[in-house]
Amino acid sequence: INAEYMGILMKAGLKVLIVFAHAESKSFCAAMKDMCVSTLKGKGHEVQVSDLYSMKMFLPLDKTDFTELADPTFFKPQAEQKKAHFSPEVKAEHDKVLWCDIILFIYPLYWFHLPGILKNWVDRVFSAGFAYMGASLKGKKGMLLYTTGGPKAFFKGTEECTWKLINNFIFEFCGITPLDPFVAYGAARVSHEERLKYLEEVKSIMESIETKPAFKSTIQPQYLTPHLSYLMEQ
């Protein structure tokens, strides 16, 4: 992004969508979400939050995602998504994604990946014909903010695999530029002072989200498909 465009963004304010996936409103994930909202709004940015557990709608992708089926006799999700007969719930999330400049995923790490409810959101909202397969969300940015149960030492050597799986194979696959992640290691086990430090780091990131560095993986797997390789070069 050139300096002139950056100046326009900072003056006009960004539109940020937070996709929040934690069942406990008093969790540290919720504290990170609240810090993001208050800091971003304080900087003049617009914020929307999709609180997936409160919405109670993001079950696995199935026929109820669609108001009508192109083929009622055999359910093929990608084919139905490309027909775009989406339910009002999915369409509302599409509208939020189209509205925003930046998407933040805030969640606890489950099995080195997204919680099921957040993965369901991805399956249903980053749909064929909307986010990929003839479409793209190019120009948007995405960032992961998550907590872990264990200390940082436990995850040594695993973080980049986790980040690449989501940043490259979800965000970049859909044309979204991934930003460097933020991880609150062992959030439930560290001291109160350490948790406050984590929140100060989140605040600092949100205060300058416009200049947050893009994620750069050092892993260059040889199994990238030609389609993904092409998309990642665009």
PyRosetta script that sets phi, psi and omega in degrees:
from pyrosetta import init, pose_from_sequence

init()
pose = pose_from_sequence("INAEYMGILMKAGLKVLIVFAHAESKSFCAAMKDMCVSTLKGKGHEVQVSDLYSMKMFLPLDKTDFTELADPTFFKPQAEQKKAHFSPEVKAEHDKVLWCDIILFIYPLYWFHLPGILKNWVDRVFSAGFAYMGASLKGKKGMLLYTTGGPKAFFKGTEECTWKLINNFIFEFCGITPLDPFVAYGAARVSHEERLKYLEEVKSIMESIETKPAFKSTIQPQYLTPHLSYLMEQ")
pose.set_psi(1, 128.8)
pose.set_omega(1, -179.2)
pose.set_phi(2, -78.3)
pose.set_psi(2, 167.5)
pose.set_omega(2, -173.5)
pose.set_phi(3, -63.7)
pose.set_psi(3, -37.2)
pose.set_omega(3, -179.2)
pose.set_phi(4, -64.1)
pose.set_psi(4, -45.6)
pose.set_omega(4, 179.8)
pose.set_phi(5, -66.0)
pose.set_psi(5, -39.2)
pose.set_omega(5, 177.6)
pose.set_phi(6, -60.0)
pose.set_psi(6, -40.3)
pose.set_omega(6, 178.6)
pose.set_phi(7, -63.3)
pose.set_psi(7, -38.9)
pose.set_omega(7, 177.9)
pose.set_phi(8, -63.7)
pose.set_psi(8, -44.9)
pose.set_omega(8, 179.9)
pose.set_phi(9, -60.7)
pose.set_psi(9, -45.6)
pose.set_omega(9, -176.2)
pose.set_phi(10, -67.1)
pose.set_psi(10, -33.3)
pose.set_omega(10, 179.3)
pose.set_phi(11, -74.7)
pose.set_psi(11, -43.2)
pose.set_omega(11, -175.4)
pose.set_phi(12, -78.9)
pose.set_psi(12, -26.7)
pose.set_omega(12, -175.6)
pose.set_phi(13, 90.9)
pose.set_psi(13, 149.7)
pose.set_omega(13, 179.6)
pose.set_phi(14, -95.7)
pose.set_psi(14, 161.7)
pose.set_omega(14, 172.6)
pose.set_phi(15, -111.1)
pose.set_psi(15, 120.7)
pose.set_omega(15, -172.2)
pose.set_phi(16, -121.4)
pose.set_psi(16, 127.3)
pose.set_omega(16, 174.3)
pose.set_phi(17, -103.5)
pose.set_psi(17, 122.8)
pose.set_omega(17, 175.1)
pose.set_phi(18, -103.2)
pose.set_psi(18, 120.4)
pose.set_omega(18, 174.1)
pose.set_phi(19, -102.0)
pose.set_psi(19, 108.0)
pose.set_omega(19, -170.4)
pose.set_phi(20, -106.3)
pose.set_psi(20, 127.6)
pose.set_omega(20, -174.4)
pose.set_phi(21, -132.0)
pose.set_psi(21, 75.8)
pose.set_omega(21, 172.2)
pose.set_phi(22, -146.6)
pose.set_psi(22, 135.7)
pose.set_omega(22, -175.0)
pose.set_phi(23, -77.5)
pose.set_psi(23, -14.9)
pose.set_omega(23, -175.3)
pose.set_phi(24, -108.0)
pose.set_psi(24, 120.4)
pose.set_omega(24, -177.7)
pose.set_phi(25, -71.8)
pose.set_psi(25, -14.9)
pose.set_omega(25, 178.7)
pose.set_phi(26, -103.0)
pose.set_psi(26, 13.4)
pose.set_omega(26, -179.4)
pose.set_phi(27, -74.0)
pose.set_psi(27, 166.0)
pose.set_omega(27, 176.1)
pose.set_phi(28, -68.8)
pose.set_psi(28, -31.5)
pose.set_omega(28, 173.3)
pose.set_phi(29, -58.0)
pose.set_psi(29, -42.2)
pose.set_omega(29, 178.4)
pose.set_phi(30, -64.5)
pose.set_psi(30, -37.6)
pose.set_omega(30, 177.0)
pose.set_phi(31, -63.5)
pose.set_psi(31, -40.0)
pose.set_omega(31, 176.8)
pose.set_phi(32, -64.7)
pose.set_psi(32, -41.9)
pose.set_omega(32, 178.2)
pose.set_phi(33, -60.8)
pose.set_psi(33, -46.2)
pose.set_omega(33, -180.0)
pose.set_phi(34, -62.9)
pose.set_psi(34, -39.3)
pose.set_omega(34, 177.7)
pose.set_phi(35, -64.0)
pose.set_psi(35, -41.7)
pose.set_omega(35, 177.4)
pose.set_phi(36, -60.4)
pose.set_psi(36, -48.0)
pose.set_omega(36, -177.6)
pose.set_phi(37, -61.0)
pose.set_psi(37, -51.0)
pose.set_omega(37, -175.8)
pose.set_phi(38, -65.4)
pose.set_psi(38, -40.7)
pose.set_omega(38, -179.0)
pose.set_phi(39, -68.6)
pose.set_psi(39, -45.7)
pose.set_omega(39, -179.8)
pose.set_phi(40, -62.1)
pose.set_psi(40, -45.4)
pose.set_omega(40, 178.9)
pose.set_phi(41, -64.7)
pose.set_psi(41, -36.5)
pose.set_omega(41, 178.3)
pose.set_phi(42, -64.3)
pose.set_psi(42, -25.4)
pose.set_omega(42, 177.7)
pose.set_phi(43, -90.6)
pose.set_psi(43, 4.9)
pose.set_omega(43, 177.1)
pose.set_phi(44, 89.6)
pose.set_psi(44, 10.5)
pose.set_omega(44, 179.0)
pose.set_phi(45, -88.4)
pose.set_psi(45, 154.8)
pose.set_omega(45, 174.9)
pose.set_phi(46, -92.2)
pose.set_psi(46, 142.6)
pose.set_omega(46, -176.1)
pose.set_phi(47, -134.7)
pose.set_psi(47, 135.7)
pose.set_omega(47, 166.4)
pose.set_phi(48, -122.5)
pose.set_psi(48, 146.3)
pose.set_omega(48, 179.7)
pose.set_phi(49, -123.1)
pose.set_psi(49, 126.6)
pose.set_omega(49, 168.3)
pose.set_phi(50, -100.8)
pose.set_psi(50, 100.3)
pose.set_omega(50, -180.0)
pose.set_phi(51, -89.8)
pose.set_psi(51, 96.8)
pose.set_omega(51, -166.2)
pose.set_phi(52, -63.7)
pose.set_psi(52, -38.1)
pose.set_omega(52, 179.9)
pose.set_phi(53, -70.6)
pose.set_psi(53, -38.4)
pose.set_omega(53, 178.0)
pose.set_phi(54, -67.3)
pose.set_psi(54, -34.2)
pose.set_omega(54, -179.6)
pose.set_phi(55, -70.9)
pose.set_psi(55, -26.9)
pose.set_omega(55, 177.0)
pose.set_phi(56, 50.6)
pose.set_psi(56, 42.8)
pose.set_omega(56, -177.3)
pose.set_phi(57, -129.1)
pose.set_psi(57, -14.5)
pose.set_omega(57, -170.1)
pose.set_phi(58, -94.2)
pose.set_psi(58, 72.4)
pose.set_omega(58, 169.9)
pose.set_phi(59, -79.9)
pose.set_psi(59, 173.5)
pose.set_omega(59, 179.3)
pose.set_phi(60, -59.7)
pose.set_psi(60, 153.2)
pose.set_omega(60, 177.8)
pose.set_phi(61, -55.3)
pose.set_psi(61, 125.9)
pose.set_omega(61, 176.6)
pose.set_phi(62, -153.5)
pose.set_psi(62, -168.9)
pose.set_omega(62, -174.3)
pose.set_phi(63, -64.4)
pose.set_psi(63, -23.2)
pose.set_omega(63, -177.6)
pose.set_phi(64, -71.7)
pose.set_psi(64, -6.5)
pose.set_omega(64, 175.4)
pose.set_phi(65, -71.0)
pose.set_psi(65, -11.1)
pose.set_omega(65, -170.6)
pose.set_phi(66, -125.0)
pose.set_psi(66, 142.1)
pose.set_omega(66, 178.9)
pose.set_phi(67, -77.0)
pose.set_psi(67, -24.4)
pose.set_omega(67, 173.5)
pose.set_phi(68, -152.9)
pose.set_psi(68, 156.0)
pose.set_omega(68, -177.1)
pose.set_phi(69, -110.3)
pose.set_psi(69, 134.9)
pose.set_omega(69, 176.3)
pose.set_phi(70, -66.0)
pose.set_psi(70, -35.0)
pose.set_omega(70, 177.9)
pose.set_phi(71, -133.0)
pose.set_psi(71, 94.0)
pose.set_omega(71, -179.1)
pose.set_phi(72, -66.6)
pose.set_psi(72, -15.0)
pose.set_omega(72, -174.7)
pose.set_phi(73, -89.0)
pose.set_psi(73, -17.6)
pose.set_omega(73, -178.0)
pose.set_phi(74, -152.1)
pose.set_psi(74, 116.9)
pose.set_omega(74, -174.8)
pose.set_phi(75, -86.9)
pose.set_psi(75, 114.5)
pose.set_omega(75, 176.4)
pose.set_phi(76, -122.2)
pose.set_psi(76, 102.9)
pose.set_omega(76, -170.2)
pose.set_phi(77, -53.7)
pose.set_psi(77, -48.9)
pose.set_omega(77, -177.4)
pose.set_phi(78, -62.4)
pose.set_psi(78, -40.0)
pose.set_omega(78, 179.7)
pose.set_phi(79, -63.5)
pose.set_psi(79, -40.5)
pose.set_omega(79, 179.5)
pose.set_phi(80, -69.4)
pose.set_psi(80, -39.2)
pose.set_omega(80, 178.4)
pose.set_phi(81, -61.2)
pose.set_psi(81, -38.8)
pose.set_omega(81, -179.2)
pose.set_phi(82, -68.3)
pose.set_psi(82, -22.6)
pose.set_omega(82, 175.5)
pose.set_phi(83, -77.1)
pose.set_psi(83, -20.8)
pose.set_omega(83, 171.5)
pose.set_phi(84, 63.9)
pose.set_psi(84, 32.2)
pose.set_omega(84, 172.7)
pose.set_phi(85, -91.5)
pose.set_psi(85, 65.8)
pose.set_omega(85, -170.7)
pose.set_phi(86, -82.5)
pose.set_psi(86, 151.7)
pose.set_omega(86, 174.0)
pose.set_phi(87, -66.4)
pose.set_psi(87, 159.2)
pose.set_omega(87, 178.4)
pose.set_phi(88, -57.8)
pose.set_psi(88, -34.5)
pose.set_omega(88, -178.8)
pose.set_phi(89, -65.1)
pose.set_psi(89, -45.8)
pose.set_omega(89, 179.3)
pose.set_phi(90, -68.9)
pose.set_psi(90, -41.4)
pose.set_omega(90, 178.9)
pose.set_phi(91, -60.0)
pose.set_psi(91, -37.6)
pose.set_omega(91, 178.8)
pose.set_phi(92, -62.6)
pose.set_psi(92, -38.2)
pose.set_omega(92, 177.8)
pose.set_phi(93, -71.7)
pose.set_psi(93, -37.4)
pose.set_omega(93, 173.7)
pose.set_phi(94, -56.4)
pose.set_psi(94, -44.6)
pose.set_omega(94, -178.5)
pose.set_phi(95, -62.1)
pose.set_psi(95, -38.7)
pose.set_omega(95, 177.8)
pose.set_phi(96, -64.8)
pose.set_psi(96, -41.9)
pose.set_omega(96, 180.0)
pose.set_phi(97, -64.3)
pose.set_psi(97, -43.5)
pose.set_omega(97, 178.7)
pose.set_phi(98, -64.9)
pose.set_psi(98, -33.8)
pose.set_omega(98, -178.9)
pose.set_phi(99, -68.2)
pose.set_psi(99, -36.1)
pose.set_omega(99, -167.2)
pose.set_phi(100, -85.6)
pose.set_psi(100, 159.0)
pose.set_omega(100, 170.2)
pose.set_phi(101, -96.0)
pose.set_psi(101, -32.9)
pose.set_omega(101, -176.4)
pose.set_phi(102, -133.7)
pose.set_psi(102, 137.6)
pose.set_omega(102, 175.1)
pose.set_phi(103, -113.0)
pose.set_psi(103, 126.7)
pose.set_omega(103, 175.2)
pose.set_phi(104, -109.8)
pose.set_psi(104, 126.3)
pose.set_omega(104, 171.0)
pose.set_phi(105, -98.6)
pose.set_psi(105, 120.0)
pose.set_omega(105, 178.0)
pose.set_phi(106, -119.6)
pose.set_psi(106, 122.8)
pose.set_omega(106, -169.1)
pose.set_phi(107, -166.5)
pose.set_psi(107, 164.8)
pose.set_omega(107, 168.8)
pose.set_phi(108, -88.6)
pose.set_psi(108, 142.6)
pose.set_omega(108, 179.1)
pose.set_phi(109, -73.5)
pose.set_psi(109, 123.8)
pose.set_omega(109, 176.5)
pose.set_phi(110, -117.2)
pose.set_psi(110, 119.0)
pose.set_omega(110, 177.7)
pose.set_phi(111, 51.5)
pose.set_psi(111, 42.6)
pose.set_omega(111, 177.1)
pose.set_phi(112, 64.5)
pose.set_psi(112, 24.4)
pose.set_omega(112, -176.5)
pose.set_phi(113, -150.6)
pose.set_psi(113, -172.3)
pose.set_omega(113, 177.4)
pose.set_phi(114, -71.0)
pose.set_psi(114, 148.4)
pose.set_omega(114, 169.7)
pose.set_phi(115, -60.7)
pose.set_psi(115, 154.2)
pose.set_omega(115, -176.7)
pose.set_phi(116, -54.2)
pose.set_psi(116, -41.4)
pose.set_omega(116, -176.2)
pose.set_phi(117, -65.8)
pose.set_psi(117, -33.9)
pose.set_omega(117, 177.6)
pose.set_phi(118, -75.1)
pose.set_psi(118, -38.4)
pose.set_omega(118, 175.2)
pose.set_phi(119, -62.3)
pose.set_psi(119, -38.7)
pose.set_omega(119, 176.2)
pose.set_phi(120, -60.7)
pose.set_psi(120, -40.5)
pose.set_omega(120, 177.7)
pose.set_phi(121, -59.7)
pose.set_psi(121, -45.6)
pose.set_omega(121, 179.1)
pose.set_phi(122, -60.6)
pose.set_psi(122, -47.2)
pose.set_omega(122, -179.1)
pose.set_phi(123, -57.4)
pose.set_psi(123, -39.7)
pose.set_omega(123, -172.6)
pose.set_phi(124, -89.6)
pose.set_psi(124, -32.9)
pose.set_omega(124, -174.0)
pose.set_phi(125, -95.1)
pose.set_psi(125, -41.8)
pose.set_omega(125, 174.9)
pose.set_phi(126, -81.5)
pose.set_psi(126, 66.2)
pose.set_omega(126, -168.6)
pose.set_phi(127, -89.1)
pose.set_psi(127, 157.9)
pose.set_omega(127, 177.7)
pose.set_phi(128, -60.7)
pose.set_psi(128, 135.7)
pose.set_omega(128, -178.2)
pose.set_phi(129, 84.5)
pose.set_psi(129, -10.5)
pose.set_omega(129, 176.0)
pose.set_phi(130, -112.3)
pose.set_psi(130, -48.7)
pose.set_omega(130, -176.8)
pose.set_phi(131, -110.8)
pose.set_psi(131, -18.4)
pose.set_omega(131, 179.5)
pose.set_phi(132, -158.7)
pose.set_psi(132, 179.0)
pose.set_omega(132, -175.9)
pose.set_phi(133, 56.1)
pose.set_psi(133, 71.9)
pose.set_omega(133, 179.2)
pose.set_phi(134, 90.4)
pose.set_psi(134, 2.1)
pose.set_omega(134, 179.3)
pose.set_phi(135, -141.7)
pose.set_psi(135, 168.8)
pose.set_omega(135, 179.8)
pose.set_phi(136, -159.1)
pose.set_psi(136, 151.0)
pose.set_omega(136, 174.0)
pose.set_phi(137, -105.2)
pose.set_psi(137, 31.9)
pose.set_omega(137, -178.3)
pose.set_phi(138, -58.0)
pose.set_psi(138, 140.2)
pose.set_omega(138, -179.3)
pose.set_phi(139, 103.1)
pose.set_psi(139, -15.8)
pose.set_omega(139, 177.8)
pose.set_phi(140, -95.0)
pose.set_psi(140, 161.1)
pose.set_omega(140, 176.7)
pose.set_phi(141, -119.3)
pose.set_psi(141, 154.2)
pose.set_omega(141, 178.7)
pose.set_phi(142, -136.3)
pose.set_psi(142, 145.5)
pose.set_omega(142, -178.9)
pose.set_phi(143, -141.9)
pose.set_psi(143, 141.3)
pose.set_omega(143, 175.9)
pose.set_phi(144, -99.4)
pose.set_psi(144, 130.8)
pose.set_omega(144, 169.9)
pose.set_phi(145, -130.0)
pose.set_psi(145, 116.2)
pose.set_omega(145, -175.5)
pose.set_phi(146, -145.0)
pose.set_psi(146, 163.7)
pose.set_omega(146, 177.7)
pose.set_phi(147, -109.3)
pose.set_psi(147, 156.5)
pose.set_omega(147, 173.5)
pose.set_phi(148, -124.0)
pose.set_psi(148, 161.5)
pose.set_omega(148, 176.0)
pose.set_phi(149, -83.6)
pose.set_psi(149, -32.8)
pose.set_omega(149, -176.1)
pose.set_phi(150, -100.8)
pose.set_psi(150, 170.4)
pose.set_omega(150, 179.5)
pose.set_phi(151, -73.4)
pose.set_psi(151, 167.8)
pose.set_omega(151, -177.8)
pose.set_phi(152, -58.8)
pose.set_psi(152, -37.6)
pose.set_omega(152, -177.2)
pose.set_phi(153, -59.6)
pose.set_psi(153, -32.9)
pose.set_omega(153, -179.3)
pose.set_phi(154, -64.1)
pose.set_psi(154, -30.7)
pose.set_omega(154, -174.4)
pose.set_phi(155, -96.9)
pose.set_psi(155, 5.0)
pose.set_omega(155, -179.2)
pose.set_phi(156, -57.1)
pose.set_psi(156, 126.6)
pose.set_omega(156, 179.8)
pose.set_phi(157, 88.5)
pose.set_psi(157, -7.6)
pose.set_omega(157, -178.9)
pose.set_phi(158, -108.0)
pose.set_psi(158, -21.5)
pose.set_omega(158, -170.8)
pose.set_phi(159, -57.8)
pose.set_psi(159, -47.1)
pose.set_omega(159, -173.8)
pose.set_phi(160, -67.5)
pose.set_psi(160, -30.2)
pose.set_omega(160, 174.7)
pose.set_phi(161, -63.4)
pose.set_psi(161, -44.5)
pose.set_omega(161, 177.7)
pose.set_phi(162, -61.9)
pose.set_psi(162, -47.4)
pose.set_omega(162, -177.5)
pose.set_phi(163, -63.8)
pose.set_psi(163, -42.1)
pose.set_omega(163, -178.1)
pose.set_phi(164, -65.3)
pose.set_psi(164, -39.6)
pose.set_omega(164, -178.8)
pose.set_phi(165, -57.8)
pose.set_psi(165, -39.1)
pose.set_omega(165, -178.1)
pose.set_phi(166, -92.8)
pose.set_psi(166, -48.7)
pose.set_omega(166, -176.2)
pose.set_phi(167, -64.2)
pose.set_psi(167, -46.1)
pose.set_omega(167, -176.6)
pose.set_phi(168, -87.7)
pose.set_psi(168, -42.8)
pose.set_omega(168, -172.9)
pose.set_phi(169, -91.4)
pose.set_psi(169, -2.1)
pose.set_omega(169, 169.5)
pose.set_phi(170, -119.3)
pose.set_psi(170, -65.3)
pose.set_omega(170, -176.5)
pose.set_phi(171, -60.1)
pose.set_psi(171, -60.5)
pose.set_omega(171, -175.4)
pose.set_phi(172, -65.1)
pose.set_psi(172, -32.9)
pose.set_omega(172, 177.1)
pose.set_phi(173, -58.3)
pose.set_psi(173, -30.7)
pose.set_omega(173, 179.7)
pose.set_phi(174, -96.9)
pose.set_psi(174, 9.0)
pose.set_omega(174, 177.1)
pose.set_phi(175, 87.8)
pose.set_psi(175, 1.6)
pose.set_omega(175, -178.7)
pose.set_phi(176, -83.7)
pose.set_psi(176, 134.6)
pose.set_omega(176, 176.5)
pose.set_phi(177, -81.6)
pose.set_psi(177, 115.1)
pose.set_omega(177, 179.4)
pose.set_phi(178, -78.0)
pose.set_psi(178, 141.4)
pose.set_omega(178, 175.4)
pose.set_phi(179, -99.9)
pose.set_psi(179, 162.7)
pose.set_omega(179, 177.1)
pose.set_phi(180, -57.2)
pose.set_psi(180, 134.3)
pose.set_omega(180, -178.5)
pose.set_phi(181, -73.1)
pose.set_psi(181, 163.1)
pose.set_omega(181, 169.3)
pose.set_phi(182, -120.2)
pose.set_psi(182, 130.4)
pose.set_omega(182, -179.0)
pose.set_phi(183, -123.9)
pose.set_psi(183, 127.6)
pose.set_omega(183, 172.4)
pose.set_phi(184, -99.3)
pose.set_psi(184, 93.1)
pose.set_omega(184, -176.3)
pose.set_phi(185, -71.8)
pose.set_psi(185, 135.2)
pose.set_omega(185, 175.2)
pose.set_phi(186, 55.6)
pose.set_psi(186, 39.1)
pose.set_omega(186, -171.8)
pose.set_phi(187, -56.1)
pose.set_psi(187, -34.3)
pose.set_omega(187, -178.3)
pose.set_phi(188, -81.3)
pose.set_psi(188, -10.2)
pose.set_omega(188, -173.9)
pose.set_phi(189, -113.9)
pose.set_psi(189, -16.4)
pose.set_omega(189, -179.6)
pose.set_phi(190, -79.0)
pose.set_psi(190, 170.7)
pose.set_omega(190, -178.6)
pose.set_phi(191, -71.9)
pose.set_psi(191, 164.0)
pose.set_omega(191, 177.1)
pose.set_phi(192, -58.7)
pose.set_psi(192, -39.5)
pose.set_omega(192, 179.7)
pose.set_phi(193, -63.9)
pose.set_psi(193, -38.9)
pose.set_omega(193, 178.1)
pose.set_phi(194, -68.2)
pose.set_psi(194, -36.0)
pose.set_omega(194, 176.7)
pose.set_phi(195, -66.0)
pose.set_psi(195, -39.6)
pose.set_omega(195, 176.4)
pose.set_phi(196, -62.3)
pose.set_psi(196, -37.0)
pose.set_omega(196, 177.8)
pose.set_phi(197, -64.5)
pose.set_psi(197, -41.9)
pose.set_omega(197, 175.9)
pose.set_phi(198, -56.8)
pose.set_psi(198, -46.0)
pose.set_omega(198, -178.4)
pose.set_phi(199, -64.8)
pose.set_psi(199, -35.4)
pose.set_omega(199, 176.4)
pose.set_phi(200, -65.8)
pose.set_psi(200, -35.7)
pose.set_omega(200, 176.6)
pose.set_phi(201, -65.3)
pose.set_psi(201, -42.2)
pose.set_omega(201, 177.6)
pose.set_phi(202, -61.2)
pose.set_psi(202, -44.6)
pose.set_omega(202, 178.7)
pose.set_phi(203, -58.8)
pose.set_psi(203, -45.4)
pose.set_omega(203, -179.2)
pose.set_phi(204, -61.6)
pose.set_psi(204, -41.5)
pose.set_omega(204, 179.0)
pose.set_phi(205, -62.8)
pose.set_psi(205, -45.4)
pose.set_omega(205, -177.6)
pose.set_phi(206, -68.1)
pose.set_psi(206, -30.0)
pose.set_omega(206, 179.9)
pose.set_phi(207, -66.4)
pose.set_psi(207, -25.6)
pose.set_omega(207, -179.3)
pose.set_phi(208, -130.2)
pose.set_psi(208, 38.8)
pose.set_omega(208, -175.8)
pose.set_phi(209, -59.9)
pose.set_psi(209, -26.6)
pose.set_omega(209, -179.6)
pose.set_phi(210, -62.0)
pose.set_psi(210, -28.8)
pose.set_omega(210, -175.1)
pose.set_phi(211, -108.7)
pose.set_psi(211, 11.4)
pose.set_omega(211, 179.3)
pose.set_phi(212, -61.3)
pose.set_psi(212, 130.0)
pose.set_omega(212, -177.0)
pose.set_phi(213, -64.7)
pose.set_psi(213, 147.7)
pose.set_omega(213, 174.5)
pose.set_phi(214, -71.6)
pose.set_psi(214, 148.3)
pose.set_omega(214, 178.0)
pose.set_phi(215, -70.6)
pose.set_psi(215, 130.2)
pose.set_omega(215, 176.5)
pose.set_phi(216, -124.4)
pose.set_psi(216, 112.9)
pose.set_omega(216, -179.5)
pose.set_phi(217, -84.8)
pose.set_psi(217, 144.1)
pose.set_omega(217, 173.4)
pose.set_phi(218, -93.2)
pose.set_psi(218, -5.8)
pose.set_omega(218, 178.9)
pose.set_phi(219, -85.8)
pose.set_psi(219, 126.0)
pose.set_omega(219, 178.1)
pose.set_phi(220, -123.2)
pose.set_psi(220, 79.3)
pose.set_omega(220, -175.9)
pose.set_phi(221, -66.1)
pose.set_psi(221, 143.9)
pose.set_omega(221, -179.1)
pose.set_phi(222, -82.9)
pose.set_psi(222, -4.3)
pose.set_omega(222, -175.8)
pose.set_phi(223, -97.5)
pose.set_psi(223, 11.4)
pose.set_omega(223, 175.7)
pose.set_phi(224, -60.4)
pose.set_psi(224, 134.4)
pose.set_omega(224, 178.1)
pose.set_phi(225, -72.8)
pose.set_psi(225, 155.2)
pose.set_omega(225, 176.0)
pose.set_phi(226, -56.4)
pose.set_psi(226, -36.3)
pose.set_omega(226, 179.9)
pose.set_phi(227, -63.0)
pose.set_psi(227, -46.5)
pose.set_omega(227, -178.5)
pose.set_phi(228, -69.0)
pose.set_psi(228, -40.7)
pose.set_omega(228, 178.0)
pose.set_phi(229, -58.8)
pose.set_psi(229, -43.5)
pose.set_omega(229, 179.5)
pose.set_phi(230, -63.0)
pose.set_psi(230, -46.0)
pose.set_omega(230, -177.5)
pose.set_phi(231, -62.6)
pose.set_psi(231, -40.3)
pose.set_omega(231, -177.2)
pose.set_phi(232, -69.3)
pose.set_psi(232, -18.5)
pose.set_omega(232, 179.1)
pose.set_phi(233, -88.8)
pose.set_psi(233, -12.8)
pose.set_omega(233, -174.6)
pose.set_phi(234, -77.9)
pose.dump_pdb("model.pdb")
